[in-house]
Amino acid sequence: MLLKALSGLKILQDLLHHPYSTKQLAYRLGLTEATVSSHLKLLLSCGLTESQRKGTQRKIQQNEPCRNKKPLSK
């Protein structure tokens, strides 16, 4: 369960600055496309990410309000 949460956080971190397809994220993270797809499905349902179709690919990025939030200070 902890590894799933960490993978989801890594996906969000990667999506912070650049939209990626499922295939691109899977390659970057060394995960299967099915694993990344299940994480993205959860992140999309929570409203943390959004998807846009670019040609034949669907690109996923962090939701606009999430990108504009400042990190929590310690």
PDB file of N, CA, C and O in Angstrom:
ATOM      1  N   MET A   1       0.825  -1.197   0.000  1.00  0.00           N
ATOM      2  CA  MET A   1       0.000   0.000   0.000  1.00  0.00           C
ATOM      3  C   MET A   1       0.867   1.258   0.000  1.00  0.00           C
ATOM      4  O   MET A   1       0.558   2.229  -0.691  1.00  0.00           O
ATOM      5  N   LEU A   2       1.938   1.239   0.766  1.00  0.00           N
ATOM      6  CA  LEU A   2       2.825   2.395   0.832  1.00  0.00           C
ATOM      7  C   LEU A   2       3.486   2.649  -0.520  1.00  0.00           C
ATOM      8  O   LEU A   2       3.623   3.798  -0.941  1.00  0.00           O
ATOM      9  N   LEU A   3       3.895   1.579  -1.196  1.00  0.00           N
ATOM     10  CA  LEU A   3       4.517   1.744  -2.512  1.00  0.00           C
ATOM     11  C   LEU A   3       3.548   2.342  -3.517  1.00  0.00           C
ATOM     12  O   LEU A   3       3.950   3.127  -4.376  1.00  0.00           O
ATOM     13  N   LYS A   4       2.266   1.976  -3.417  1.00  0.00           N
ATOM     14  CA  LYS A   4       1.256   2.557  -4.312  1.00  0.00           C
ATOM     15  C   LYS A   4       1.136   4.052  -4.077  1.00  0.00           C
ATOM     16  O   LYS A   4       1.056   4.835  -5.024  1.00  0.00           O
ATOM     17  N   ALA A   5       1.125   4.443  -2.813  1.00  0.00           N
ATOM     18  CA  ALA A   5       1.015   5.866  -2.483  1.00  0.00           C
ATOM     19  C   ALA A   5       2.234   6.631  -2.985  1.00  0.00           C
ATOM     20  O   ALA A   5       2.103   7.733  -3.518  1.00  0.00           O
ATOM     21  N   LEU A   6       3.416   6.048  -2.816  1.00  0.00           N
ATOM     22  CA  LEU A   6       4.631   6.707  -3.273  1.00  0.00           C
ATOM     23  C   LEU A   6       4.661   6.834  -4.788  1.00  0.00           C
ATOM     24  O   LEU A   6       5.123   7.847  -5.315  1.00  0.00           O
ATOM     25  N   SER A   7       4.177   5.824  -5.492  1.00  0.00           N
ATOM     26  CA  SER A   7       4.110   5.897  -6.953  1.00  0.00           C
ATOM     27  C   SER A   7       3.169   7.008  -7.386  1.00  0.00           C
ATOM     28  O   SER A   7       3.463   7.746  -8.326  1.00  0.00           O
ATOM     29  N   GLY A   8       2.043   7.128  -6.704  1.00  0.00           N
ATOM     30  CA  GLY A   8       1.091   8.198  -7.010  1.00  0.00           C
ATOM     31  C   GLY A   8       1.695   9.570  -6.791  1.00  0.00           C
ATOM     32  O   GLY A   8       1.455  10.487  -7.575  1.00  0.00           O
ATOM     33  N   LEU A   9       2.481   9.720  -5.724  1.00  0.00           N
ATOM     34  CA  LEU A   9       3.137  11.007  -5.457  1.00  0.00           C
ATOM     35  C   LEU A   9       4.198  11.312  -6.506  1.00  0.00           C
ATOM     36  O   LEU A   9       4.354  12.461  -6.920  1.00  0.00           O
ATOM     37  N   LYS A  10       4.926  10.290  -6.936  1.00  0.00           N
ATOM     38  CA  LYS A  10       5.941  10.484  -7.972  1.00  0.00           C
ATOM     39  C   LYS A  10       5.283  10.911  -9.284  1.00  0.00           C
ATOM     40  O   LYS A  10       5.807  11.769  -9.994  1.00  0.00           O
ATOM     41  N   ILE A  11       4.149  10.319  -9.598  1.00  0.00           N
ATOM     42  CA  ILE A  11       3.415  10.702 -10.806  1.00  0.00           C
ATOM     43  C   ILE A  11       2.991  12.166 -10.712  1.00  0.00           C
ATOM     44  O   ILE A  11       3.157  12.926 -11.666  1.00  0.00           O
ATOM     45  N   LEU A  12       2.447  12.556  -9.571  1.00  0.00           N
ATOM     46  CA  LEU A  12       2.037  13.961  -9.391  1.00  0.00           C
ATOM     47  C   LEU A  12       3.230  14.900  -9.521  1.00  0.00           C
ATOM     48  O   LEU A  12       3.120  15.967 -10.124  1.00  0.00           O
ATOM     49  N   GLN A  13       4.362  14.508  -8.961  1.00  0.00           N
ATOM     50  CA  GLN A  13       5.559  15.334  -9.049  1.00  0.00           C
ATOM     51  C   GLN A  13       5.991  15.496 -10.510  1.00  0.00           C
ATOM     52  O   GLN A  13       6.332  16.598 -10.940  1.00  0.00           O
ATOM     53  N   ASP A  14       5.975  14.407 -11.262  1.00  0.00           N
ATOM     54  CA  ASP A  14       6.359  14.488 -12.674  1.00  0.00           C
ATOM     55  C   ASP A  14       5.384  15.343 -13.479  1.00  0.00           C
ATOM     56  O   ASP A  14       5.789  16.035 -14.413  1.00  0.00           O
ATOM     57  N   LEU A  15       4.110  15.299 -13.123  1.00  0.00           N
ATOM     58  CA  LEU A  15       3.094  16.052 -13.863  1.00  0.00           C
ATOM     59  C   LEU A  15       3.060  17.530 -13.491  1.00  0.00           C
ATOM     60  O   LEU A  15       2.354  18.315 -14.124  1.00  0.00           O
ATOM     61  N   LEU A  16       3.808  17.905 -12.483  1.00  0.00           N
ATOM     62  CA  LEU A  16       3.794  19.293 -12.018  1.00  0.00           C
ATOM     63  C   LEU A  16       4.230  20.276 -13.110  1.00  0.00           C
ATOM     64  O   LEU A  16       3.656  21.356 -13.240  1.00  0.00           O
ATOM     65  N   HIS A  17       5.238  19.902 -13.886  1.00  0.00           N
ATOM     66  CA  HIS A  17       5.799  20.838 -14.850  1.00  0.00           C
ATOM     67  C   HIS A  17       5.549  20.476 -16.302  1.00  0.00           C
ATOM     68  O   HIS A  17       5.800  21.282 -17.197  1.00  0.00           O
ATOM     69  N   HIS A  18       5.054  19.267 -16.542  1.00  0.00           N
ATOM     70  CA  HIS A  18       4.946  18.820 -17.932  1.00  0.00           C
ATOM     71  C   HIS A  18       3.835  17.782 -18.046  1.00  0.00           C
ATOM     72  O   HIS A  18       3.772  16.869 -17.222  1.00  0.00           O
ATOM     73  N   PRO A  19       2.962  17.893 -19.038  1.00  0.00           N
ATOM     74  CA  PRO A  19       1.959  16.844 -19.256  1.00  0.00           C
ATOM     75  C   PRO A  19       2.598  15.622 -19.920  1.00  0.00           C
ATOM     76  O   PRO A  19       3.470  15.765 -20.776  1.00  0.00           O
ATOM     77  N   TYR A  20       2.171  14.441 -19.532  1.00  0.00           N
ATOM     78  CA  TYR A  20       2.691  13.192 -20.076  1.00  0.00           C
ATOM     79  C   TYR A  20       1.552  12.263 -20.440  1.00  0.00           C
ATOM     80  O   TYR A  20       0.446  12.363 -19.907  1.00  0.00           O
ATOM     81  N   SER A  21       1.842  11.360 -21.357  1.00  0.00           N
ATOM     82  CA  SER A  21       0.908  10.272 -21.650  1.00  0.00           C
ATOM     83  C   SER A  21       1.189   9.134 -20.675  1.00  0.00           C
ATOM     84  O   SER A  21       2.217   9.123 -19.998  1.00  0.00           O
ATOM     85  N   THR A  22       0.280   8.192 -20.613  1.00  0.00           N
ATOM     86  CA  THR A  22       0.470   7.028 -19.751  1.00  0.00           C
ATOM     87  C   THR A  22       1.743   6.287 -20.128  1.00  0.00           C
ATOM     88  O   THR A  22       2.508   5.873 -19.258  1.00  0.00           O
ATOM     89  N   LYS A  23       1.965   6.122 -21.411  1.00  0.00           N
ATOM     90  CA  LYS A  23       3.149   5.409 -21.889  1.00  0.00           C
ATOM     91  C   LYS A  23       4.435   6.132 -21.480  1.00  0.00           C
ATOM     92  O   LYS A  23       5.401   5.496 -21.058  1.00  0.00           O
ATOM     93  N   GLN A  24       4.441   7.447 -21.606  1.00  0.00           N
ATOM     94  CA  GLN A  24       5.623   8.225 -21.220  1.00  0.00           C
ATOM     95  C   GLN A  24       5.897   8.115 -19.726  1.00  0.00           C
ATOM     96  O   GLN A  24       7.044   7.951 -19.311  1.00  0.00           O
ATOM     97  N   LEU A  25       4.839   8.206 -18.918  1.00  0.00           N
ATOM     98  CA  LEU A  25       5.015   8.086 -17.471  1.00  0.00           C
ATOM     99  C   LEU A  25       5.513   6.702 -17.087  1.00  0.00           C
ATOM    100  O   LEU A  25       6.382   6.567 -16.226  1.00  0.00           O
ATOM    101  N   ALA A  26       4.967   5.680 -17.719  1.00  0.00           N
ATOM    102  CA  ALA A  26       5.391   4.309 -17.425  1.00  0.00           C
ATOM    103  C   ALA A  26       6.881   4.152 -17.708  1.00  0.00           C
ATOM    104  O   ALA A  26       7.604   3.546 -16.917  1.00  0.00           O
ATOM    105  N   TYR A  27       7.335   4.686 -18.816  1.00  0.00           N
ATOM    106  CA  TYR A  27       8.752   4.603 -19.180  1.00  0.00           C
ATOM    107  C   TYR A  27       9.615   5.366 -18.163  1.00  0.00           C
ATOM    108  O   TYR A  27      10.635   4.854 -17.702  1.00  0.00           O
ATOM    109  N   ARG A  28       9.201   6.583 -17.822  1.00  0.00           N
ATOM    110  CA  ARG A  28       9.969   7.416 -16.883  1.00  0.00           C
ATOM    111  C   ARG A  28      10.085   6.771 -15.509  1.00  0.00           C
ATOM    112  O   ARG A  28      11.123   6.868 -14.855  1.00  0.00           O
ATOM    113  N   LEU A  29       9.015   6.112 -15.075  1.00  0.00           N
ATOM    114  CA  LEU A  29       8.969   5.573 -13.711  1.00  0.00           C
ATOM    115  C   LEU A  29       9.355   4.098 -13.623  1.00  0.00           C
ATOM    116  O   LEU A  29       9.501   3.557 -12.527  1.00  0.00           O
ATOM    117  N   GLY A  30       9.519   3.455 -14.767  1.00  0.00           N
ATOM    118  CA  GLY A  30       9.857   2.035 -14.745  1.00  0.00           C
ATOM    119  C   GLY A  30       8.705   1.158 -14.274  1.00  0.00           C
ATOM    120  O   GLY A  30       8.919   0.122 -13.645  1.00  0.00           O
ATOM    121  N   LEU A  31       7.486   1.581 -14.581  1.00  0.00           N
ATOM    122  CA  LEU A  31       6.284   0.843 -14.208  1.00  0.00           C
ATOM    123  C   LEU A  31       5.565   0.391 -15.468  1.00  0.00           C
ATOM    124  O   LEU A  31       5.858   0.876 -16.561  1.00  0.00           O
ATOM    125  N   THR A  32       4.628  -0.531 -15.321  1.00  0.00           N
ATOM    126  CA  THR A  32       3.834  -0.938 -16.474  1.00  0.00           C
ATOM    127  C   THR A  32       2.796   0.140 -16.776  1.00  0.00           C
ATOM    128  O   THR A  32       2.427   0.929 -15.906  1.00  0.00           O
ATOM    129  N   GLU A  33       2.336   0.157 -18.012  1.00  0.00           N
ATOM    130  CA  GLU A  33       1.294   1.116 -18.388  1.00  0.00           C
ATOM    131  C   GLU A  33       0.018   0.870 -17.590  1.00  0.00           C
ATOM    132  O   GLU A  33      -0.694   1.815 -17.251  1.00  0.00           O
ATOM    133  N   ALA A  34      -0.272  -0.394 -17.289  1.00  0.00           N
ATOM    134  CA  ALA A  34      -1.475  -0.719 -16.506  1.00  0.00           C
ATOM    135  C   ALA A  34      -1.390  -0.136 -15.097  1.00  0.00           C
ATOM    136  O   ALA A  34      -2.378   0.378 -14.574  1.00  0.00           O
ATOM    137  N   THR A  35      -0.218  -0.216 -14.491  1.00  0.00           N
ATOM    138  CA  THR A  35      -0.031   0.334 -13.143  1.00  0.00           C
ATOM    139  C   THR A  35      -0.198   1.849 -13.156  1.00  0.00           C
ATOM    140  O   THR A  35      -0.897   2.412 -12.313  1.00  0.00           O
ATOM    141  N   VAL A  36       0.442   2.499 -14.109  1.00  0.00           N
ATOM    142  CA  VAL A  36       0.337   3.957 -14.217  1.00  0.00           C
ATOM    143  C   VAL A  36      -1.106   4.356 -14.507  1.00  0.00           C
ATOM    144  O   VAL A  36      -1.611   5.330 -13.949  1.00  0.00           O
ATOM    145  N   SER A  37      -1.761   3.609 -15.373  1.00  0.00           N
ATOM    146  CA  SER A  37      -3.148   3.900 -15.721  1.00  0.00           C
ATOM    147  C   SER A  37      -4.055   3.836 -14.494  1.00  0.00           C
ATOM    148  O   SER A  37      -4.937   4.678 -14.328  1.00  0.00           O
ATOM    149  N   SER A  38      -3.842   2.847 -13.643  1.00  0.00           N
ATOM    150  CA  SER A  38      -4.690   2.737 -12.443  1.00  0.00           C
ATOM    151  C   SER A  38      -4.431   3.897 -11.485  1.00  0.00           C
ATOM    152  O   SER A  38      -5.362   4.401 -10.857  1.00  0.00           O
ATOM    153  N   HIS A  39      -3.172   4.324 -11.370  1.00  0.00           N
ATOM    154  CA  HIS A  39      -2.861   5.487 -10.530  1.00  0.00           C
ATOM    155  C   HIS A  39      -3.505   6.748 -11.105  1.00  0.00           C
ATOM    156  O   HIS A  39      -4.086   7.550 -10.373  1.00  0.00           O
ATOM    157  N   LEU A  40      -3.396   6.910 -12.417  1.00  0.00           N
ATOM    158  CA  LEU A  40      -3.970   8.096 -13.053  1.00  0.00           C
ATOM    159  C   LEU A  40      -5.484   8.128 -12.920  1.00  0.00           C
ATOM    160  O   LEU A  40      -6.072   9.193 -12.735  1.00  0.00           O
ATOM    161  N   LYS A  41      -6.109   6.981 -13.012  1.00  0.00           N
ATOM    162  CA  LYS A  41      -7.566   6.904 -12.845  1.00  0.00           C
ATOM    163  C   LYS A  41      -7.970   7.420 -11.466  1.00  0.00           C
ATOM    164  O   LYS A  41      -8.941   8.165 -11.334  1.00  0.00           O
ATOM    165  N   LEU A  42      -7.224   7.023 -10.452  1.00  0.00           N
ATOM    166  CA  LEU A  42      -7.505   7.474  -9.088  1.00  0.00           C
ATOM    167  C   LEU A  42      -7.247   8.981  -8.956  1.00  0.00           C
ATOM    168  O   LEU A  42      -8.055   9.703  -8.371  1.00  0.00           O
ATOM    169  N   LEU A  43      -6.123   9.449  -9.500  1.00  0.00           N
ATOM    170  CA  LEU A  43      -5.794  10.872  -9.415  1.00  0.00           C
ATOM    171  C   LEU A  43      -6.802  11.731 -10.173  1.00  0.00           C
ATOM    172  O   LEU A  43      -7.142  12.829  -9.733  1.00  0.00           O
ATOM    173  N   LEU A  44      -7.280  11.227 -11.314  1.00  0.00           N
ATOM    174  CA  LEU A  44      -8.317  11.943 -12.077  1.00  0.00           C
ATOM    175  C   LEU A  44      -9.625  11.999 -11.290  1.00  0.00           C
ATOM    176  O   LEU A  44     -10.284  13.038 -11.255  1.00  0.00           O
ATOM    177  N   SER A  45     -10.003  10.890 -10.662  1.00  0.00           N
ATOM    178  CA  SER A  45     -11.271  10.851  -9.917  1.00  0.00           C
ATOM    179  C   SER A  45     -11.233  11.758  -8.691  1.00  0.00           C
ATOM    180  O   SER A  45     -12.274  12.244  -8.247  1.00  0.00           O
ATOM    181  N   CYS A  46     -10.043  11.989  -8.142  1.00  0.00           N
ATOM    182  CA  CYS A  46      -9.900  12.889  -6.986  1.00  0.00           C
ATOM    183  C   CYS A  46      -9.798  14.350  -7.398  1.00  0.00           C
ATOM    184  O   CYS A  46      -9.830  15.240  -6.548  1.00  0.00           O
ATOM    185  N   GLY A  47      -9.676  14.602  -8.701  1.00  0.00           N
ATOM    186  CA  GLY A  47      -9.575  15.966  -9.183  1.00  0.00           C
ATOM    187  C   GLY A  47      -8.176  16.551  -9.099  1.00  0.00           C
ATOM    188  O   GLY A  47      -8.002  17.761  -9.245  1.00  0.00           O
ATOM    189  N   LEU A  48      -7.165  15.699  -8.862  1.00  0.00           N
ATOM    190  CA  LEU A  48      -5.797  16.198  -8.761  1.00  0.00           C
ATOM    191  C   LEU A  48      -5.134  16.360 -10.121  1.00  0.00           C
ATOM    192  O   LEU A  48      -4.168  17.110 -10.265  1.00  0.00           O
ATOM    193  N   THR A  49      -5.661  15.653 -11.116  1.00  0.00           N
ATOM    194  CA  THR A  49      -5.113  15.747 -12.469  1.00  0.00           C
ATOM    195  C   THR A  49      -6.250  15.955 -13.455  1.00  0.00           C
ATOM    196  O   THR A  49      -7.424  15.780 -13.127  1.00  0.00           O
ATOM    197  N   GLU A  50      -5.877  16.330 -14.663  1.00  0.00           N
ATOM    198  CA  GLU A  50      -6.843  16.485 -15.741  1.00  0.00           C
ATOM    199  C   GLU A  50      -6.210  15.942 -17.011  1.00  0.00           C
ATOM    200  O   GLU A  50      -4.986  15.887 -17.134  1.00  0.00           O
ATOM    201  N   SER A  51      -7.048  15.546 -17.948  1.00  0.00           N
ATOM    202  CA  SER A  51      -6.501  15.007 -19.199  1.00  0.00           C
ATOM    203  C   SER A  51      -6.970  15.845 -20.371  1.00  0.00           C
ATOM    204  O   SER A  51      -8.071  16.395 -20.375  1.00  0.00           O
ATOM    205  N   GLN A  52      -6.098  15.922 -21.366  1.00  0.00           N
ATOM    206  CA  GLN A  52      -6.413  16.628 -22.602  1.00  0.00           C
ATOM    207  C   GLN A  52      -5.951  15.772 -23.762  1.00  0.00           C
ATOM    208  O   GLN A  52      -4.871  15.182 -23.721  1.00  0.00           O
ATOM    209  N   ARG A  53      -6.771  15.707 -24.791  1.00  0.00           N
ATOM    210  CA  ARG A  53      -6.400  14.936 -25.974  1.00  0.00           C
ATOM    211  C   ARG A  53      -5.532  15.811 -26.868  1.00  0.00           C
ATOM    212  O   ARG A  53      -5.887  16.941 -27.204  1.00  0.00           O
ATOM    213  N   LYS A  54      -4.391  15.257 -27.238  1.00  0.00           N
ATOM    214  CA  LYS A  54      -3.475  15.925 -28.175  1.00  0.00           C
ATOM    215  C   LYS A  54      -3.260  14.966 -29.330  1.00  0.00           C
ATOM    216  O   LYS A  54      -2.450  14.043 -29.237  1.00  0.00           O
ATOM    217  N   GLY A  55      -3.979  15.180 -30.411  1.00  0.00           N
ATOM    218  CA  GLY A  55      -3.905  14.259 -31.546  1.00  0.00           C
ATOM    219  C   GLY A  55      -4.488  12.913 -31.157  1.00  0.00           C
ATOM    220  O   GLY A  55      -5.643  12.823 -30.741  1.00  0.00           O
ATOM    221  N   THR A  56      -3.694  11.883 -31.291  1.00  0.00           N
ATOM    222  CA  THR A  56      -4.165  10.540 -30.935  1.00  0.00           C
ATOM    223  C   THR A  56      -3.814  10.185 -29.496  1.00  0.00           C
ATOM    224  O   THR A  56      -4.230   9.138 -29.000  1.00  0.00           O
ATOM    225  N   GLN A  57      -3.055  11.040 -28.820  1.00  0.00           N
ATOM    226  CA  GLN A  57      -2.661  10.762 -27.444  1.00  0.00           C
ATOM    227  C   GLN A  57      -3.481  11.574 -26.458  1.00  0.00           C
ATOM    228  O   GLN A  57      -3.977  12.656 -26.769  1.00  0.00           O
ATOM    229  N   ARG A  58      -3.608  11.028 -25.275  1.00  0.00           N
ATOM    230  CA  ARG A  58      -4.221  11.756 -24.177  1.00  0.00           C
ATOM    231  C   ARG A  58      -3.115  12.126 -23.209  1.00  0.00           C
ATOM    232  O   ARG A  58      -2.431  11.252 -22.675  1.00  0.00           O
ATOM    233  N   LYS A  59      -2.939  13.416 -22.983  1.00  0.00           N
ATOM    234  CA  LYS A  59      -1.911  13.905 -22.063  1.00  0.00           C
ATOM    235  C   LYS A  59      -2.552  14.222 -20.722  1.00  0.00           C
ATOM    236  O   LYS A  59      -3.636  14.802 -20.658  1.00  0.00           O
ATOM    237  N   ILE A  60      -1.877  13.838 -19.669  1.00  0.00           N
ATOM    238  CA  ILE A  60      -2.349  14.071 -18.307  1.00  0.00           C
ATOM    239  C   ILE A  60      -1.459  15.127 -17.674  1.00  0.00           C
ATOM    240  O   ILE A  60      -0.240  15.107 -17.842  1.00  0.00           O
ATOM    241  N   GLN A  61      -2.073  16.044 -16.949  1.00  0.00           N
ATOM    242  CA  GLN A  61      -1.308  17.049 -16.213  1.00  0.00           C
ATOM    243  C   GLN A  61      -1.995  17.314 -14.888  1.00  0.00           C
ATOM    244  O   GLN A  61      -3.151  16.943 -14.684  1.00  0.00           O
ATOM    245  N   GLN A  62      -1.259  17.968 -13.984  1.00  0.00           N
ATOM    246  CA  GLN A  62      -1.886  18.329 -12.722  1.00  0.00           C
ATOM    247  C   GLN A  62      -2.983  19.328 -12.986  1.00  0.00           C
ATOM    248  O   GLN A  62      -2.878  20.153 -13.894  1.00  0.00           O
ATOM    249  N   ASN A  63      -4.036  19.259 -12.194  1.00  0.00           N
ATOM    250  CA  ASN A  63      -5.146  20.193 -12.282  1.00  0.00           C
ATOM    251  C   ASN A  63      -4.629  21.600 -11.974  1.00  0.00           C
ATOM    252  O   ASN A  63      -3.764  21.765 -11.114  1.00  0.00           O
ATOM    253  N   GLU A  64      -5.138  22.590 -12.654  1.00  0.00           N
ATOM    254  CA  GLU A  64      -4.668  23.976 -12.520  1.00  0.00           C
ATOM    255  C   GLU A  64      -4.587  24.446 -11.063  1.00  0.00           C
ATOM    256  O   GLU A  64      -3.553  24.997 -10.683  1.00  0.00           O
ATOM    257  N   PRO A  65      -5.613  24.262 -10.229  1.00  0.00           N
ATOM    258  CA  PRO A  65      -5.503  24.716  -8.839  1.00  0.00           C
ATOM    259  C   PRO A  65      -4.360  24.038  -8.092  1.00  0.00           C
ATOM    260  O   PRO A  65      -3.748  24.657  -7.221  1.00  0.00           O
ATOM    261  N   CYS A  66      -4.059  22.784  -8.412  1.00  0.00           N
ATOM    262  CA  CYS A  66      -2.962  22.078  -7.749  1.00  0.00           C
ATOM    263  C   CYS A  66      -1.613  22.640  -8.159  1.00  0.00           C
ATOM    264  O   CYS A  66      -0.698  22.695  -7.337  1.00  0.00           O
ATOM    265  N   ARG A  67      -1.469  23.056  -9.403  1.00  0.00           N
ATOM    266  CA  ARG A  67      -0.197  23.587  -9.883  1.00  0.00           C
ATOM    267  C   ARG A  67       0.102  24.946  -9.256  1.00  0.00           C
ATOM    268  O   ARG A  67       1.268  25.311  -9.099  1.00  0.00           O
ATOM    269  N   ASN A  68      -0.940  25.697  -8.897  1.00  0.00           N
ATOM    270  CA  ASN A  68      -0.736  27.053  -8.383  1.00  0.00           C
ATOM    271  C   ASN A  68      -0.583  27.128  -6.879  1.00  0.00           C
ATOM    272  O   ASN A  68      -0.298  28.198  -6.341  1.00  0.00           O
ATOM    273  N   LYS A  69      -0.766  26.007  -6.185  1.00  0.00           N
ATOM    274  CA  LYS A  69      -0.631  26.030  -4.731  1.00  0.00           C
ATOM    275  C   LYS A  69       0.833  26.048  -4.341  1.00  0.00           C
ATOM    276  O   LYS A  69       1.669  25.394  -4.965  1.00  0.00           O
ATOM    277  N   LYS A  70       1.129  26.812  -3.290  1.00  0.00           N
ATOM    278  CA  LYS A  70       2.488  26.858  -2.770  1.00  0.00           C
ATOM    279  C   LYS A  70       2.700  25.649  -1.867  1.00  0.00           C
ATOM    280  O   LYS A  70       1.764  25.200  -1.205  1.00  0.00           O
ATOM    281  N   PRO A  71       3.931  25.113  -1.835  1.00  0.00           N
ATOM    282  CA  PRO A  71       4.213  23.988  -0.941  1.00  0.00           C
ATOM    283  C   PRO A  71       4.010  24.388   0.520  1.00  0.00           C
ATOM    284  O   PRO A  71       4.168  25.551   0.889  1.00  0.00           O
ATOM    285  N   LEU A  72       3.664  23.413   1.330  1.00  0.00           N
ATOM    286  CA  LEU A  72       3.510  23.670   2.758  1.00  0.00           C
ATOM    287  C   LEU A  72       4.854  24.007   3.371  1.00  0.00           C
ATOM    288  O   LEU A  72       5.845  23.340   3.075  1.00  0.00           O
ATOM    289  N   SER A  73       4.916  25.020   4.215  1.00  0.00           N
ATOM    290  CA  SER A  73       6.174  25.367   4.864  1.00  0.00           C
ATOM    291  C   SER A  73       6.342  24.512   6.101  1.00  0.00           C
ATOM    292  O   SER A  73       5.370  24.054   6.702  1.00  0.00           O
ATOM    293  N   LYS A  74       7.590  24.308   6.467  1.00  0.00           N
ATOM    294  CA  LYS A  74       7.876  23.464   7.644  1.00  0.00           C
ATOM    295  C   LYS A  74       7.891  24.280   8.900  1.00  0.00           C
ATOM    296  O   LYS A  74       8.114  23.741   9.984  1.00  0.00           O
TER     297      LYS A  74
END
